Amino acid sequence: MNKLEQLIKELCPDGVEYVVLNTVCQVFDGTHQTPKYTDSGVKFASVENIANPYDTKKYISYEDFEKYKIKPQQGDVLMTRIGSVGICTVLESSEPLAYYVSLALLRPNHEVLNSKFLKYSIESLTGRKELQKRILVNAVPIKINVGDIGKIKIPVPPLPVQEEIVRILDDFTERTAELTSELTKELEARKKLYAYYRDKLLTMVPDYRIVELKDVCTFVRGPFGGALKKEIFQSTGYAVYEQQNAIYKKLEFRYFIDKEKFGELRRFSVHPGEMIVSCSGTIGRTFVIPPNAPEGVINQALLKLTPNEDVDVFYLQYFFENTISKVLNSVARGGAIKNVPSVDELKVIKMPLPPLDVQKRLVNVLDNFDAICSDLNIGLPAEIEARKKQYEFYRDMLLTFAASGATISNQSIVTL
């Protein structure tokens, strides 16, 4: 019998009680007012700093901080209450810290509740379900009211049991983090290796003929001059392709036009086997139009390339991502949102053009290599994802174990 099983048997012979959080923990709100930021002073944290609240780059003055009724203390728990609700961190420092309304501060009664046990309980499957009952899902973004946080129920075994569970989970967290870090480094190394071989495959072809893009592709830039105004958009009809389609490579649409407008803009229409390129904002992203794509037209933020019969469109896409996107970004102009004013520079870019069957073999090699590096079901990314799920599984099992008295061996918990 391991130590945790012994503690459960000795201290929880009748199981573990679930209690309402606000009976063992105080819950406080962050400031609702956007503060007056300063160059130095007291650090100011919000939801994006939850991993390490003291890593924030924002500060408020000590004078403003003195106005806070509730000041964080060492051992308090910060929890996100807007957006990704329920992510927690334990404050390990007594350094002064201000926090925004997107965070809630939980101050456990340390005579009955361990801070880290509280964090693990809220982030567990049971804790997430308790929060989900009270989350305002229709709010944008979703959130939970501070008063409702205190209404959730968590298991509260005796402190020695909590401390042993925390010890096991801390050890497992550290081991998981170390392994994930190693796997992530390996994945990054493989991605660099992939980029190296991709570049070699696409450029080391001295025996193949060299062509300019204008000789093998037709270029059509999206319509300017207000041809596509929001006033003419409707909920159904012919799709309007935007830069988001190229960026995320998805057939999802916000706007549509009628048959008459589509006829006027037919030269901007897209067809399966053509490639669209984003020329505004996030520049240089590509998307090959698939066979199931709906009829529609590109907007002014896109460029459409139609390769001739000598070019495999996916070979063109790989070459584009390797070389041409750099040119697009170099000629982009503008302030916060940059645009490509002209594609003339692209038309004269030279590209090695092997026979069509060789192009297809190159595409197949690059597709397989890319899948190994990126697909969550293959290789290292799958291993990283598996480790995260393994950690969550054992965390949830341990906290269910604390509540129900089920048995589980320490060896299965800490061995990766």
N, C-alpha and C positions, 0 to 999 in steps of 0.2 A: 504494500500500500504506500503510495507516494505521500509527500507532505500535505499537498492540497486535499487529498482524500481523507487523511487523518484529521485535518482541521475541520472539514465539513462534518465528519462523523462525530467529532467531539463537541463542536460549537453549534452545529445546525442539525441536531437529530430529527427535528420536525420540519426541515426545509428552510428556505429563506423567504423572508417577507418582502413583498413589493410595497413601496411607500410612495406617496405623492411627493414630488421633488421639493415643493415649497415648504414641506415640514422638516426637511433636513438641509435646506440650502436657500439662501437669499438670491433673488434674481433682480438685477438692475438694468436700466436702459442706458445707452450711450447718449451723448448730446445730440439734439435734433437740429441745432444751428450750425451752419457752415462756419467754421472758426476763421479768425483773422490769423493767417499763417505768418510765421516769422522765420528768419534765417537760422535761428538757434533757439534753444529753450527746452521745453518738454516735448517729447516725441508724441506724435498724433497718429493713431492707428485706425484703420477701417478694415472692411471685409477682405480687401486684396492683400492685407498683411497678416492674415490668420496663421500662416505657417510660422512666422516669426514676427510678432507685433513690434519688436524693437528694431526691425530692419527697415522701418518706414523712413522716407526722406522728408516728411512733413513735420513741422514744429509749431507749437503755440507758445505764447509768453508764460512765464511763471505766474504773472499777475492774473491772467485769464484762467490758468489752471487752478488757482486758489479758489475760484468761484465754484468749482466742481464740488457737489455735495458728496458724491461717492468716488473715491480715488482707488484705483486698483492696488491690491496688495499681493505680496508673494504668496503663492498657493491658490490664488483666484483662478477661475477658468473663464476664458473668453470663448464665446460661441457665435458663429455666423447665424444671423436671423433673417437675412435677405439674400435672395438668389439661391446659392447652394446652402440650404439650411442645415445646421447641425454639425458643422466642422468645428472642432474644438482645439484649444491649446492651453496648457497650464503655464501660468506665469511663474518662472523660476527665479525672477529677479525682483528686488525691492525698488528698482529704479522707477521714478515717477513716469506715468504713462497716461495720456488722454486717449479717449476712444469715441468713435462716431456711433450714430444710431444703428448702423448696419450690424453692429456687434452687441451682444448681451453679455453682461458680467455675472457669473455665477460664483457665489461665495459659500462654499459648503461649511457645515458645522463639523469641524475637524475632530470632534469627539466621537462622531459616528460615521463620517464619510470622508474617504481618502480622495484627494483632488484628481489624481490620475485614474482612480477607479471610476469617478464621475465622468471623466472624459471618455474612457473606453465604453462605459455603459451607454452614453448618449450616441456614440458613433456605431454601436452594435446594431444588429438587425432589429432587436427588440426596441432599442431607443429610437431608431429611425421610424419604425412603425408608429410609435407613440407620438412623435413629432408630426408625422404625416396626417394623423387624424385632425390636427389643429392648424395645419398650414393653409394659408389663404391662397389657393391655387389660381384664383381668378385675378389676383393682384398682378401688376406688371412693374418690376419682377415679383415672383412669388415671395411670400414672407410669412413670418409667424409673429404674432403680437407677444410682447414681453410677458403679459399676464398669463398667456396660454402656455408659455414654457414651464412655468411652475406647476402646471396641472398634470404633466406627464408622470408616469410611474416608472420607477427603476428598482432593481433588486438591491437591498442593503444588508449583506451578511455582516457578521462581526468584523471589526477592523483587521484582525490577523488573517482572515480569509481574503479580505480585499487586498491586503498588502502582498499576499502570496500570488494572487491572480495578477496584480500589477507587475510583480517581479518577473513572472513567466512571460507576460505580454511585452514588457520592456525588452527582455532578452530576445524574444521572437521578432519584435520590431527592428531591433538593431541588426540581427542576422539577415532579415529580409532586405533592409536598406543597403547593407553591404553587398549582398548578392545582386540586388537590382542595379547598384552603382557599377559593379563589374560587368554585368550584362549590357548595361547602357553604353559603357565605354567600348565594349566589343562591337555593339551595333553601330556606333558612330564610326569605328574603324572600318567596318564592312561597307558602310555607306560611302566613305571616302574611296575605298577600293573600287566600289561599283562606279563612282563618278570617274575614276581614273580609267578603268577599262572601257566605260562608255565613250569617253573622249577619244581613246585610242582607236576603238572600233569605227568611230565616225570620221576620223581624220587621217588615219594611216592607210590610205587607199591610193597610192601614187599611180597605180596602173589604170585606174578608172578615169573616165572622162570627167572634166570639171565643167559645171554649168552655172550660169547665173540664175537666180530664182525666177526672174521675170521670163526666162525661157521655158520654165517647166511649171509655172503656177500663174493663175489669174488672181489679181488682187482687187478686192472691193472693200473700201472703207465705209463704215456705216453712215447714214444720211445726216448731214448737218443742216443748219438753218431752220430748225423747228419743224422738220417734217414729221417728227414723232412727239407730239405734245400730249401732256396728260389729259387735256380736254377731250381727246379723241379716243382714249383708252376705254375698254369695256371689260366685263367680267368673263366673256367667252369670245371665241372667234379664232383668229390667227395669232399665234404666240409672238411676243416681242422678246427676242433674245438679248440679254444684258451681260455685262461683264461678270456677274455672279455665276452665270452658267459656265463660263470659262474657268473661273477661279475654283469653283467647287465641283466642276465636271458633273453637273446634275441637270436633269430635265425638269426643273421647277420654275414656274413663271408667275409674275405678278400682274402683267399687263397683256392685253389682247387688242387686236384691231379688227375692223369688219372687212368684208370681202372687197368692197370698193377701194378702201385704203390699201389693202394688200395688193390689188392690181396696180395701183400707182407706184408702189415700192417694190415691184417684183424683182428688179435687179439686185435688191438687197436680201432676197429670200435665201434660205439655207436648204441644203439637200444632204442626204446621207453620204458620207465619204468626204465631205468638205471639213475644213478646220477653221474654227473661230479663235481669235486671239484678243485678249484684253489689252486695250490701249489707253486706259484711264485708271487712275488710282493704283491698284495692284497691277503692274504692267508686265506683259509677257507670258501670262498663263494661257494655256491652250486646251481646247476640247474638240475632239473629233466627233462630228455629228453621227449618231448611231442610226441604224435602220428604222428603229421605232420612234424616232423624233417627230414631233408634230410640225406641220407646216408653219412657217413664220418668217420674220425678218429680223436682221440685226439692228441694234440701235447705234448711236453715234460713238459709243465707247468701244466698239468692236471692229476688228478687221476680219474679213473672210478670205481664206485662201482655197482655191480649187486647183489641185494638182492635175497634171495631164496623165495620160496612160503609162508614162515611163516612170512615174513616181508612186511608191507606196505611201499612203497618207500617214501611216504610223512611223515610217522611216523619216518622213518630213517632220513629224512632231518631235521625235527624238533629236534630230538635228537642230530644230528650232530651240528646244529647251537647252541644248548645249551651247549654241552660238548666237542665234538670232535675238533671243530675249535680251542679251547683253547690249546689243545694238539699239533695241527699242528703248531700253532704260537710259542709254547714253544720249538719245535725241529727245527725250521727254522734256517738256517745259511746263512751268507753272509753279504755284505756291504750295499750299497744303495738299491739294489734289493735282498731281501732274498728269499731262496728256501728251500723246504723241501727235504732233501737228501734221506730219507727213511720213509716208512710208517709202519715199523714193530711195532712201538709204538701204532699205531692205531689198529692193528689186535687183540691185547690182551685187549683192552678196554671193560669193561663189560657194558651191556645194559639190562635193564628190558624188558622183552618181553611178554606183555599180549596177549591174543588171538587176532586173526586178526580182528574180529568184534569190539573189544574194541579199538584196534589201530585206526581203521577207525573213531570211534566215537570221540576219542581224537583229531584226525586230524581235524574233522569237527568243534569241539569246538574252537580249536586254529586258524583255518582259519577265523571263524567268528569274533573272538576277534581281530585278526590281521587286518581284514578289517575295523573294527570300529575304530581302532587306526590310520590306515595308508591311507585308501582309500579316495581320495579327494571328492568322492561323498557321503561319509557317515560321520556323526558325527562331531566332532570338526574341523578336517581339512577342511571340507566343509564350516563350519561357518567362519573360518579364511579367506578362499578364497573368500567367499561371501562379507566379509567386505572390502577386497581389491578392489573387483570389484565395490562395492557400492561407495567407495571413488573415483575411477577413473570415474565412471558415473557422479557423481555430479560435479567433477572438470571440466570434458569436457562440461557438460551442462552449468556451470557458465561461462566458457570462450566463448562458443557459444552464450550464453545469452548476454555477453558484446558486441559481434559483431553484433548480429541480432536484439536485442531489445525484444527477447522473454521473457515471464514472468515466474517466479518461486518463490515460497514462501520461506522465510527464514526458516520457521518451517521445511519444507521438507529437507532443506540443513543440518541443524545442529542436527536433531534428529536421533539417532541411534536406 
